[in-house]
């Protein structure tokens, strides 16, 4: 049986990361779909992809495509995924899954009815030491989880000349920093602990109320030519402070920022249990801190020979050979494509599904509600 073939929607930074991971996995990439026909052809040539589709209809008409990766701007996820599932294809969608919880709820139902594999690209789960931490919680090594704290800080939008399509609510959604990176933290800590926040108390801040938008396109993390810009008012948040309540009585706090100088991609979590604590952060991803009251603290360096089964299964390289951002996509896609070949999601799979993506949309709406009225908001269906 031949391996499944893939197509990637979106040819910017994250689409290129998807493409690289698929090639490393040995998946045939049949083609890409750009933001325009011309852009698609240009990027296909630059990336060494044989075909650039002129439309989603043309992509879905290609019998070589079994799985579609959606890395387009957020507002396109809902209509594109609906069309992909209706065409009987498997789908891997970037986060956030949709623009609203009503959209994501419909997408969950469509995915379930389709019988296709439907994954949301919360890749941070697949740093091996995050899988290790989940196994430690499941094995009771931390005891009862009491406190979940941390942050996700970046600096790529710290200047008023920094620009990206995510800054506009029309393309990125009503929540920018929380929807983009905050949901990564919430998904990851929920994955590690085994439970999700049930209520939030949030404050949102926009420190740069007007930005200078370049007159031409700008890729994510790229520097713009600030000599040709236009002023644009900004309604989405630069940062957020969020308190959390969990169903077992645990409490938590999260700060999210895209305007913290020097923090390039700093996701950090710290989980305090009744028996031990653990902490991890994405800028030093091969080290897991483990803390004890009555014994010496430990730092576990990622090494498959020293890790539990969940952690070792996510690792690709021997200890001392750092696994980073791109490797997490490889590990995620390796699991997704194994399920595609098996005919559906398998019991041991640990990637985020559409149900997880729907929860994150409900979380975002609760954050907006809480920030709007200054009170706790439940995360409800």
Beta strands, then each sheet from edge to edge (+ up, - down):
strand 1: 5-9
strand 2: 28-33
strand 3: 52-53
strand 4: 67-70
strand 5: 90-93
strand 6: 118-120
strand 7: 145-153
strand 8: 197-205
strand 9: 210-214
strand 10: 229-233
strand 11: 239-246
strand 12: 251-257
strand 13: 266-273
strand 14: 277-281
strand 15: 287-291
strand 16: 298-301
strand 17: 377-378
sheet 1: 3+ 2+ 1+ 4+ 5+ 6+
sheet 2: 16+ 15- 14+ 13- 7+ 12+ 11- 8+ 17-
sheet 3: 9+ 10-
end
